[in-house]
């Protein structure tokens, strides 16, 4: 892999820019906005998004995924209580975000509280609370294109339904006969558990929680950024019947992630006891990162 400069590590103004771009691409279930407010490609943020995906699509290869799993799934970077890890995530706050000044913990509380208000099971609420914890990868030196962004399978041909598909022209896997066919190293309806997804915070947190949460929660964590499937259905040929059933939960979760942002600040001190009890019910006392 080529050496990466500082720009390659941080093509976005902040980590929320990608999520704002997703909301613009898929506005139908979000809050009412004027038509001209969507797809504003004259804004400076879209240049950062394009550069982000240029790097993401160039470097998210099959070998990259295997290398990152080998490194990060040892979970030997640090260990701390879950709530402290959520507070640790707050160091990712970027004051340049023009739309909202909430830190990562407050965003996660907003997501979880919206799920809670709609009466979903407590494990669903917990999933909303922790779903972005994998972004701590940025604090371990990972470039943004290896942490956030739409996710997609590697090891097979890249779908033209993935955002900015033209940038895959620079990805070496499209010239590798093992990886550049419709199925690549996979088989018809093999099931997503056999598919390597592009590396990022979704897969990382899934691997952290896979022995502790109900399966629908794990699908929501692992595939909540897999927009080319749960919005475009581009990889139906790899899903098995169980995947399709579980994706109903991914669809339930997605609006809470994208559309729960609000300038109203959650009162963390009031909510902390409830979420600490919820963590204790489902997760170990500490999380290994």
Rosetta silent file (secondary structure, phi, psi, omega in degrees, C-alpha in Angstrom):
SEQUENCE: XXXXXXXXXXXXXXXXXXXXXXXXXXXXXXXXXXXXXXXXXXXXXXXXXXXXXXXXXXXXXXXXXXXXXXXXXXXXXXXXXXXXXXXXXXXXXXXXXXXXXXXXXXXXXXXXXXXXXXXXXXXXXXXXXXXXXXXXXXXXXXXXXXXXXXXXXXXXXXXXXXXXXXXXXXXXXXXXXXXXXXXXXXXXXXXXXXXXXXXXXXXXXXXXXXXXXXXXXXXXXXXXXXXXXXXXXXXXXXXXXXXXXXXXXXXXXXXXXXXXXXXXXXXXXXXXXXXXXXXXXXXXXXXXX
SCORE:     score description
SCORE:     0.000 S_00000001
   1 L     0.000  142.044  179.146    0.000    0.000    0.000 S_00000001
   2 L   -64.867  153.409  174.132    1.188    3.489   -0.785 S_00000001
   3 L   -66.841  139.809 -177.323    2.319    5.734    2.018 S_00000001
   4 L  -103.268  134.491  176.167   -0.537    7.907    3.202 S_00000001
   5 L   -90.551 -179.073 -176.697   -0.132   11.584    3.916 S_00000001
   6 H   -60.481  -37.577  179.645   -2.098   13.598    6.472 S_00000001
   7 H   -63.601  -37.094  178.465   -4.782   14.428    3.910 S_00000001
   8 H   -64.391  -29.589  178.462   -5.272   10.728    3.200 S_00000001
   9 H   -77.010  -32.327 -171.407   -5.957   10.187    6.895 S_00000001
  10 L  -135.128   66.002  179.580   -8.437   13.053    7.236 S_00000001
  11 L   -75.350  -17.403  178.920  -10.236   13.900    3.986 S_00000001
  12 L   -96.137  148.719  176.051  -13.432   14.846    5.858 S_00000001
  13 L   -62.130  -35.357  175.297  -13.803   18.001    7.906 S_00000001
  14 L  -163.187  168.611 -173.056  -15.162   15.767   10.669 S_00000001
  15 L   -70.157  -16.563  179.031  -16.635   12.315   11.090 S_00000001
  16 H   -78.272  -16.579 -176.299  -20.213   13.585   10.973 S_00000001
  17 H   -61.486  -40.413  179.152  -19.841   14.772    7.364 S_00000001
  18 H   -62.003  -44.642 -179.008  -20.231   11.231    6.030 S_00000001
  19 H   -64.839  -36.212  176.497  -23.429   10.675    8.017 S_00000001
  20 H   -65.059  -36.673  178.236  -24.802   13.999    6.804 S_00000001
  21 H   -66.747  -39.526  176.471  -24.017   12.924    3.236 S_00000001
  22 H   -60.335  -43.519  179.585  -25.887    9.637    3.759 S_00000001
  23 H   -60.615  -37.754  178.564  -28.905   11.586    4.991 S_00000001
  24 H   -68.679  -35.555  179.834  -28.779   13.695    1.825 S_00000001
  25 H   -73.903  -28.850 -177.044  -28.590   10.592   -0.367 S_00000001
  26 L  -129.278   69.065 -173.055  -31.476    8.899    1.441 S_00000001
  27 L   -85.949   -2.988 -164.241  -33.754   11.685    2.705 S_00000001
  28 L   -64.778  -28.586 -179.085  -37.111   10.001    2.292 S_00000001
  29 L  -103.953    5.007 -176.976  -37.637    8.991    5.922 S_00000001
  30 L   -90.463 -174.448  179.622  -35.906   11.956    7.488 S_00000001
  31 L   -64.502  152.452 -177.912  -37.156   15.327    8.643 S_00000001
  32 L   -64.729  128.307  175.922  -38.817   17.561    6.083 S_00000001
  33 L  -135.648  158.584  176.619  -36.332   19.728    4.209 S_00000001
  34 L   -69.201  147.797 -176.495  -36.553   21.900    1.146 S_00000001
  35 H   -55.534  -40.771 -176.336  -35.619   20.192   -2.106 S_00000001
  36 H   -70.461  -10.564  179.902  -32.726   22.565   -2.734 S_00000001
  37 H   -82.135  -13.371  178.820  -31.172   21.640    0.624 S_00000001
  38 L   -96.811  153.606  176.294  -30.387   18.119   -0.582 S_00000001
  39 L    54.550   44.716  179.311  -27.535   17.088   -2.898 S_00000001
  40 L   -85.131   86.709 -175.983  -25.814   20.448   -2.514 S_00000001
  41 L   -79.804    0.519  174.985  -22.655   19.641   -4.406 S_00000001
  42 L   -88.948   -6.661 -178.449  -21.477   23.241   -4.244 S_00000001
  43 L   -77.770  149.121  179.166  -20.855   22.954   -0.495 S_00000001
  44 H   -59.726  -29.725 -176.573  -17.263   22.463    0.698 S_00000001
  45 H   -61.391  -34.975 -176.388  -18.321   19.299    2.524 S_00000001
  46 H   -66.568  -29.565  175.499  -19.039   17.401   -0.698 S_00000001
  47 H   -64.844  -39.981  176.971  -15.415   17.844   -1.794 S_00000001
  48 H   -66.255  -38.102  178.048  -14.346   16.170    1.420 S_00000001
  49 H   -65.431  -44.673  178.781  -16.850   13.378    0.895 S_00000001
  50 H   -61.497  -43.456  179.429  -15.643   12.755   -2.659 S_00000001
  51 H   -65.880  -38.769  175.899  -12.031   12.689   -1.513 S_00000001
  52 H   -56.212  -49.692 -176.681  -12.986   10.369    1.330 S_00000001
  53 H   -73.691  -25.644  173.288  -14.560    7.892   -1.086 S_00000001
  54 H   -60.566  -46.431  179.364  -11.697    8.182   -3.556 S_00000001
  55 H   -70.050  -44.170  179.789   -9.375    6.912   -0.831 S_00000001
  56 H   -56.814  -48.574 -175.240  -11.900    4.429    0.560 S_00000001
  57 H   -74.541  -24.134  177.047  -12.541    2.818   -2.808 S_00000001
  58 H   -75.521  -41.385 -169.234   -8.856    2.749   -3.721 S_00000001
  59 H  -103.260  -12.155  179.547   -7.578    1.144   -0.533 S_00000001
  60 L   -80.393   83.911 -179.985  -10.459   -1.043    0.716 S_00000001
  61 L  -106.358  168.939  177.281   -9.121   -4.282   -0.727 S_00000001
  62 H   -59.262  -44.090 -179.268   -9.556   -7.890    0.315 S_00000001
  63 H   -67.474  -35.065  177.043   -6.011   -7.938    1.690 S_00000001
  64 H   -60.331  -44.426 -179.415   -6.586   -4.697    3.600 S_00000001
  65 H   -61.485  -46.261 -179.706   -9.560   -6.240    5.395 S_00000001
  66 H   -63.572  -38.430  179.895   -7.629   -9.350    6.377 S_00000001
  67 H   -66.391  -42.224 -179.654   -4.697   -7.256    7.605 S_00000001
  68 H   -68.189  -37.945  176.089   -6.908   -4.997    9.739 S_00000001
  69 H   -63.069  -41.595  179.554   -8.705   -7.963   11.257 S_00000001
  70 H   -61.374  -36.294 -178.817   -5.353   -9.542   12.106 S_00000001
  71 H   -78.558  -56.906 -168.039   -4.271   -6.337   13.837 S_00000001
  72 H   -85.207  -21.494 -178.300   -7.377   -5.053   15.604 S_00000001
  73 L   -84.567    9.645  167.387   -9.198   -8.270   16.452 S_00000001
  74 L   -78.584  -21.104  179.587   -6.480   -9.145   18.936 S_00000001
  75 L    51.643   49.850 -176.534   -8.168   -6.519   21.159 S_00000001
  76 L  -117.138   15.935 -177.335   -4.848   -5.677   22.761 S_00000001
  77 L   -82.110  -45.108  177.139   -4.871   -1.867   22.459 S_00000001
  78 L  -169.138  165.582  178.589   -6.570   -1.030   25.786 S_00000001
  79 E  -138.913  136.339 -177.615   -9.255   -2.178   28.219 S_00000001
  80 E  -160.194  163.264  173.404  -11.715   -0.024   30.150 S_00000001
  81 E   -59.338  152.291 -176.407  -15.285    0.059   31.486 S_00000001
  82 H   -59.222  -43.833 -177.990  -17.877    0.528   28.747 S_00000001
  83 H   -64.129  -38.336  177.476  -19.030    3.933   29.938 S_00000001
  84 H   -63.759  -36.553  177.229  -15.443    5.186   30.035 S_00000001
  85 H   -64.600  -37.566  177.182  -15.013    3.913   26.469 S_00000001
  86 H   -64.835  -38.744  177.174  -18.068    5.911   25.428 S_00000001
  87 H   -69.032  -35.450  176.206  -16.525    9.008   27.023 S_00000001
  88 H   -59.061  -36.332  178.525  -13.232    8.183   25.292 S_00000001
  89 H   -60.594  -25.928 -177.981  -15.132    8.376   22.023 S_00000001
  90 H   -63.710  -18.038  179.305  -15.849   12.031   22.808 S_00000001
  91 H   -70.205   -4.837  175.872  -12.291   12.963   21.923 S_00000001
  92 H   -85.750   -1.648 -179.754  -13.414   12.620   18.303 S_00000001
  93 L   -59.144  137.688  177.650  -15.504   15.800   18.584 S_00000001
  94 L  -124.618  120.136 -175.880  -14.623   18.334   15.908 S_00000001
  95 L   -69.293   -7.754 -177.763  -15.592   21.955   16.477 S_00000001
  96 L   -82.071   -6.218  179.194  -15.753   22.577   12.725 S_00000001
  97 L   -64.911  115.999 -175.640  -19.106   20.775   12.398 S_00000001
  98 L   -81.691  -13.049 -171.156  -21.459   23.603   11.356 S_00000001
  99 L   -97.067  -30.900 -174.367  -24.713   21.720   11.934 S_00000001
 100 L  -156.201  140.824 -175.608  -24.542   20.358   15.429 S_00000001
 101 L  -107.135   11.418 -179.268  -22.219   20.749   18.399 S_00000001
 102 L   -73.174  144.699  175.914  -23.091   17.550   20.250 S_00000001
 103 L   -81.665  177.159 -174.803  -20.294   15.172   21.099 S_00000001
 104 H   -62.573  -40.492  179.951  -20.324   11.497   20.167 S_00000001
 105 H   -61.969  -41.245 -179.626  -21.776   10.366   23.500 S_00000001
 106 H   -67.740  -37.158  175.563  -24.676   12.784   23.203 S_00000001
 107 H   -61.930  -43.149 -179.345  -25.412   11.627   19.647 S_00000001
 108 H   -66.651  -37.685  176.506  -25.495    8.028   20.826 S_00000001
 109 H   -65.342  -38.227  177.387  -27.792    8.922   23.711 S_00000001
 110 H   -63.099  -43.544  178.907  -30.140   10.702   21.293 S_00000001
 111 H   -60.256  -49.557 -177.042  -30.234    7.624   19.075 S_00000001
 112 H   -65.776  -39.867 -178.933  -30.892    5.288   22.001 S_00000001
 113 H   -67.963  -33.288  176.007  -33.491    7.550   23.609 S_00000001
 114 H   -65.688  -40.425  176.359  -35.428    7.769   20.336 S_00000001
 115 H   -65.147  -43.193  179.525  -35.500    3.958   20.178 S_00000001
 116 H   -61.320  -41.252 -178.571  -36.503    3.799   23.840 S_00000001
 117 H   -63.850  -26.378 -179.453  -39.344    6.277   23.311 S_00000001
 118 L   -90.327    5.129  170.607  -40.806    4.007   20.621 S_00000001
 119 L    80.333   23.137  179.097  -41.010    1.050   23.003 S_00000001
 120 L   -77.889  163.126 -179.847  -38.446   -1.319   21.520 S_00000001
 121 L   -59.315  157.875 -174.535  -36.732   -4.047   23.622 S_00000001
 122 H   -65.369  -29.884  177.416  -33.888   -2.987   25.877 S_00000001
 123 H   -67.380  -29.122  175.685  -31.242   -4.759   23.764 S_00000001
 124 H   -68.610  -41.993  177.858  -32.355   -2.613   20.807 S_00000001
 125 H   -61.390  -45.355  178.984  -31.938    0.503   22.968 S_00000001
 126 H   -61.094  -39.296  178.028  -28.454   -0.645   24.007 S_00000001
 127 H   -60.010  -43.481  176.486  -27.551   -1.219   20.366 S_00000001
 128 H   -60.694  -34.827 -177.601  -28.467    2.375   19.585 S_00000001
 129 H   -72.191  -36.050 -173.565  -26.306    3.539   22.465 S_00000001
 130 H  -104.479   -1.779 -164.482  -23.122    1.676   21.505 S_00000001
 131 L   -60.800  -23.659 -179.233  -23.409    1.370   17.714 S_00000001
 132 L  -101.760    7.866 -176.938  -20.696    3.926   16.909 S_00000001
 133 H   -58.544  -27.958  179.976  -18.177    2.861   19.546 S_00000001
 134 H   -61.305  -13.690  177.685  -16.060    1.286   16.817 S_00000001
 135 H   -66.395   -8.589  174.334  -15.066    4.782   15.723 S_00000001
 136 H   -60.844  -13.702  174.918  -12.397    4.630   18.414 S_00000001
 137 H   -53.169  -35.081  178.098  -10.344    3.115   15.583 S_00000001
 138 H   -60.569  -32.601 -178.685   -9.547    6.719   14.623 S_00000001
 139 H   -76.765  -10.430  175.495   -7.914    7.169   18.009 S_00000001
 140 H  -100.000   13.783  175.172   -5.614    4.237   17.232 S_00000001
 141 L    93.129    5.404  179.402   -4.274    5.971   14.131 S_00000001
 142 L   -74.490  136.706  175.015   -6.626    4.530   11.530 S_00000001
 143 L   -67.318  154.631 -174.852   -7.419    6.851    8.599 S_00000001
 144 H   -58.793  -35.127 -178.236  -11.060    7.860    8.270 S_00000001
 145 H   -67.792  -11.831  176.739  -11.573    5.833    5.095 S_00000001
 146 H  -105.375   15.170 -176.995  -10.803    2.722    7.184 S_00000001
 147 L  -130.608  -48.809 -178.728  -13.279    3.665    9.926 S_00000001
 148 L  -118.216 -176.015 -179.430  -16.453    5.256    8.519 S_00000001
 149 L   105.540  161.631  175.018  -18.234    5.318    5.171 S_00000001
 150 L   -59.354  137.337  178.500  -20.654    3.050    3.357 S_00000001
 151 L  -100.366  162.104 -175.049  -19.560   -0.567    3.677 S_00000001
 152 L  -164.010  158.372  177.049  -19.589   -3.231    0.954 S_00000001
 153 E   -67.232  144.290  167.076  -18.264   -6.737    0.267 S_00000001
 154 E  -114.010  159.524 -176.708  -14.674   -7.194   -0.813 S_00000001
 155 L    95.774    3.072  174.887  -13.479  -10.315   -2.606 S_00000001
 156 L  -150.549  174.899 -177.756  -16.012   -9.946   -5.425 S_00000001
 157 L   -59.792  140.926  177.665  -16.939   -7.358   -8.039 S_00000001
 158 L   -79.422  132.104 -179.048  -17.891   -3.949   -6.659 S_00000001
 159 L   -72.690  146.950  175.008  -21.485   -3.004   -7.387 S_00000001
 160 L   -76.962    0.150  175.367  -22.246    0.143   -9.367 S_00000001
 161 L   -87.220   -8.432  175.272  -24.857    0.859   -6.666 S_00000001
 162 L   -73.797  142.086 -178.774  -22.093    1.763   -4.206 S_00000001
 163 L   -57.416  138.705 -178.995  -21.672    5.524   -3.878 S_00000001
 164 L    51.162   55.240 -176.551  -19.041    6.949   -6.294 S_00000001
 165 H   -63.656  -21.479 -179.045  -18.408    3.600   -8.031 S_00000001
 166 H   -61.996  -23.451 -177.815  -16.040    5.253  -10.515 S_00000001
 167 H   -74.856  -11.680  176.454  -13.372    5.473   -7.807 S_00000001
 168 H   -70.777  -10.504  178.173  -13.010    1.683   -7.751 S_00000001
 169 H   -59.741  -23.340 -179.769  -10.992    2.004  -10.962 S_00000001
 170 H   -93.568    0.004 -178.484   -7.963    2.604   -8.732 S_00000001
 171 L   -86.343  122.950 -176.242   -8.598   -0.477   -6.571 S_00000001
 172 H   -62.451  -20.470 -178.245   -6.194   -3.322   -7.490 S_00000001
 173 H   -66.310  -23.306 -179.324   -8.826   -5.980   -6.750 S_00000001
 174 H   -73.433  -11.577  177.344  -10.735   -5.120   -9.929 S_00000001
 175 H  -103.572    2.464 -178.461   -7.748   -6.423  -11.916 S_00000001
 176 L   -99.064  120.393 -175.765   -7.428   -9.609   -9.860 S_00000001
 177 L   -63.536  -19.644  177.566   -9.241  -12.579  -11.403 S_00000001
 178 L   -71.952  -27.500 -167.707   -9.950  -13.989   -7.954 S_00000001
 179 L  -117.597   -9.803 -167.704  -11.996  -10.956   -6.953 S_00000001
 180 L  -101.064   16.499  174.540  -13.414   -9.221  -10.038 S_00000001
 181 L  -103.910  170.590 -176.884  -16.345  -11.476  -10.928 S_00000001
 182 L   -52.919  -42.951 -177.415  -19.903  -11.245   -9.618 S_00000001
 183 L   -99.684  -23.141  179.670  -19.261  -13.918   -6.986 S_00000001
 184 L    54.858 -123.553 -178.106  -15.477  -13.677   -6.640 S_00000001
 185 L   -87.497    6.084 -176.851  -14.373  -15.957   -3.798 S_00000001
 186 L  -107.976 -177.194  179.417  -18.002  -16.559   -2.719 S_00000001
 187 L  -133.074  168.265 -175.904  -20.896  -18.661   -3.986 S_00000001
 188 L   -59.125  123.326  178.288  -24.574  -18.112   -4.776 S_00000001
 189 L    51.912   42.310 -178.328  -26.527  -17.173   -1.628 S_00000001
 190 L   -70.733  -20.047 -177.266  -23.623  -18.256    0.561 S_00000001
 191 L    96.867  139.395 -174.115  -24.749  -15.960    3.404 S_00000001
 192 H   -66.712  -21.681  178.999  -23.141  -12.764    4.617 S_00000001
 193 H   -64.887  -18.851  178.173  -21.369  -14.480    7.476 S_00000001
 194 H   -96.456    1.291 -175.522  -19.060  -15.969    4.841 S_00000001
 195 L  -104.542  134.053  174.383  -18.486  -12.593    3.163 S_00000001
 196 E   -82.939  122.113  176.791  -15.664  -10.216    4.021 S_00000001
 197 E   -94.781  153.838  175.415  -17.003   -6.667    4.393 S_00000001
 198 L   -53.292  147.269 -173.044  -14.910   -3.542    3.939 S_00000001
 199 L   -76.166  145.049  176.907  -13.142   -2.653    7.168 S_00000001
 200 L   172.460 -169.208 -173.609  -14.548   -0.055    9.524 S_00000001
 201 H   -68.072  -24.988  179.075  -16.292    0.699   12.798 S_00000001
 202 H   -65.332  -55.116 -177.732  -19.268   -1.566   11.987 S_00000001
 203 H   -64.376  -39.249 -178.906  -17.265   -4.779   11.631 S_00000001
 204 H   -60.822  -48.607 -179.286  -14.969   -3.883   14.533 S_00000001
 205 H   -68.994  -35.661  175.367  -17.823   -3.395   17.018 S_00000001
 206 H   -55.797  -46.419 -178.160  -19.600   -6.495   15.730 S_00000001
 207 H   -65.195  -31.672  177.789  -16.513   -8.544   16.546 S_00000001
 208 H   -69.387  -37.436 -170.424  -16.362   -6.976   20.032 S_00000001
 209 H  -104.334   -0.878 -167.425  -20.016   -7.738   20.833 S_00000001
 210 L   -62.778  -20.643 -179.895  -20.752  -10.919   18.876 S_00000001
 211 L   -97.567    7.571 -169.957  -20.787  -13.176   21.958 S_00000001
 212 L  -127.928  -21.703 -173.312  -22.996  -10.897   24.051 S_00000001
 213 L  -114.560  156.248  175.378  -25.953   -9.446   22.133 S_00000001
 214 L   -59.796  153.489 -175.475  -28.999  -10.980   20.392 S_00000001
 215 H   -58.218  -41.437  177.186  -28.543  -11.722   16.714 S_00000001
 216 H   -57.799  -37.990  177.426  -30.793   -8.892   15.451 S_00000001
 217 H   -63.265  -40.859 -179.319  -28.622   -6.426   17.398 S_00000001
 218 H   -66.083  -36.731  175.512  -25.494   -7.880   15.834 S_00000001
 219 H   -65.057  -40.705  179.650  -26.949   -7.466   12.329 S_00000001
 220 H   -62.820  -41.536  179.282  -27.806   -3.855   13.089 S_00000001
 221 H   -67.736  -47.172 -170.714  -24.265   -3.185   14.266 S_00000001
 222 H   -73.697  -29.752 -171.172  -22.511   -5.084   11.475 S_00000001
 223 H  -122.552   14.929 -175.762  -24.544   -3.878    8.513 S_00000001
 224 L   -70.152  -14.713  176.218  -25.949   -0.450    9.405 S_00000001
 225 L  -104.953    8.272 -176.964  -23.588    1.186    6.872 S_00000001
 226 L   -86.653   64.993 -172.257  -24.205   -1.416    4.112 S_00000001
 227 H   -68.725  -30.129 -179.787  -26.362    0.971    2.076 S_00000001
 228 H   -66.111  -16.335  173.573  -25.794   -0.697   -1.282 S_00000001
 229 H  -101.069  -55.844 -172.247  -27.741   -3.648    0.107 S_00000001
 230 H   -77.338   -7.667  171.569  -30.318   -2.360    2.565 S_00000001
 231 L  -113.043  -32.063 -174.786  -31.223    0.589    0.324 S_00000001
 232 L  -111.333  -12.787  179.242  -30.265   -0.654   -3.172 S_00000001
 233 L    55.802   41.327 -174.512  -30.474   -4.483   -2.787 S_00000001
 234 L   -81.083  -14.483 -175.184  -27.299   -4.840   -4.847 S_00000001
 235 L  -122.464   33.976  177.790  -26.050   -8.024   -3.196 S_00000001
 236 L   -56.732  -30.103 -176.542  -29.141  -10.210   -3.097 S_00000001
 237 L   -70.379  -13.306  177.890  -27.117  -12.942   -4.808 S_00000001
 238 L  -102.253  -21.598 -178.286  -24.939  -13.326   -1.688 S_00000001
 239 L   -75.548  142.582  169.313  -27.663  -13.172    0.973 S_00000001
 240 L   -99.726  179.492 -174.959  -29.331  -16.302    2.254 S_00000001
 241 H   -61.881  -35.577  179.994  -32.878  -16.456    3.616 S_00000001
 242 H   -66.374  -40.949  176.029  -31.715  -15.809    7.173 S_00000001
 243 H   -56.924  -44.790 -177.235  -29.878  -12.649    6.110 S_00000001
 244 H   -63.983  -37.476  176.721  -33.044  -11.317    4.497 S_00000001
 245 H   -65.207  -44.093 -177.058  -35.022  -11.920    7.669 S_00000001
 246 H   -69.334  -27.683 -178.057  -32.407  -10.204    9.825 S_00000001
 247 H   -67.888  -15.064  173.076  -32.160   -7.210    7.503 S_00000001
 248 H   -62.409  -32.670  176.908  -35.625   -6.201    8.636 S_00000001
 249 H   -72.656  -37.237  175.766  -33.924   -5.175   11.891 S_00000001
 250 H   -59.942  -42.050  178.953  -31.270   -3.212   10.014 S_00000001
 251 H   -65.088  -35.410  177.473  -34.073   -1.328    8.284 S_00000001
 252 H   -67.173  -37.859 -174.891  -35.731   -0.601   11.638 S_00000001
 253 H   -74.331  -38.501 -168.473  -32.509    0.730   13.112 S_00000001
 254 H   -53.622  -45.498 -179.990  -31.319    2.956   10.276 S_00000001
 255 H   -61.349  -33.071  179.427  -33.767    5.881   10.694 S_00000001
 256 H   -67.679  -35.691  178.889  -32.878    6.209   14.373 S_00000001
 257 H   -67.873  -44.957 -172.834  -29.199    6.456   13.510 S_00000001
 258 H   -82.851  -34.445 -165.719  -29.637    9.045   10.769 S_00000001
 259 H  -115.560   14.238  179.878  -32.532   11.162   11.926 S_00000001
 260 L   -93.783   -3.746  179.876  -32.307   11.387   15.713 S_00000001
 261 L   -61.581  136.398  178.842  -29.838   14.296   15.727 S_00000001
 262 L  -153.277  146.206  175.915  -31.166   17.307   17.543 S_00000001
 263 L   -65.527  -15.617 -179.988  -29.658   20.453   19.064 S_00000001
 264 L   -69.787  120.631 -174.198  -31.391   19.499   22.325 S_00000001
 265 L   -82.742  126.486  174.790  -28.642   18.205   24.586 S_00000001
 266 L   -64.823  146.576  176.311  -29.363   14.996   26.538 S_00000001
 267 L   -87.098   96.512 -171.722  -28.844   15.284   30.293 S_00000001
 268 H   -59.617  -41.778 -176.791  -26.091   12.711   30.626 S_00000001
 269 H   -61.970  -31.422  179.537  -26.131   12.592   34.426 S_00000001
 270 H   -77.170  -32.450 -175.965  -29.819   11.679   34.416 S_00000001
 271 H   -88.619  -23.279 -173.509  -29.469    8.977   31.772 S_00000001
 272 H   -54.985  -46.437 -179.071  -26.201    7.406   32.935 S_00000001
 273 H   -58.956  -40.700 -179.897  -27.681    5.075   35.626 S_00000001
 274 H   -61.904  -45.921 -176.177  -30.181    3.578   33.171 S_00000001
 275 H   -75.209  -30.098  174.248  -27.530    2.876   30.533 S_00000001
 276 H   -65.808  -38.471  175.898  -25.008    1.547   33.017 S_00000001
 277 H   -65.204  -38.652  179.939  -27.648   -0.952   34.172 S_00000001
 278 H   -66.574  -42.188  176.588  -28.361   -1.863   30.557 S_00000001
 279 H   -60.568  -45.098 -178.105  -24.675   -2.396   29.854 S_00000001
 280 H   -63.633  -29.239 -179.072  -24.347   -4.598   32.953 S_00000001
 281 H   -70.829  -34.931 -171.380  -27.281   -6.738   31.801 S_00000001
 282 H  -115.065  -23.252 -169.708  -25.802   -7.639   28.419 S_00000001
 283 L  -121.452  158.300  174.797  -22.073   -6.855   28.326 S_00000001
 284 L   -62.822  165.936 -177.760  -18.931   -7.655   30.334 S_00000001
 285 L   -63.613  -32.290 -179.436  -17.778   -5.072   32.885 S_00000001
 286 E  -126.186  157.721  175.383  -14.980   -3.918   30.588 S_00000001
 287 E  -113.493  132.078  176.308  -14.479   -3.693   26.856 S_00000001
 288 E   -95.297  122.645 -177.318  -11.226   -4.764   25.235 S_00000001
 289 L  -107.134    0.000    0.000  -10.318   -2.555   22.295 S_00000001
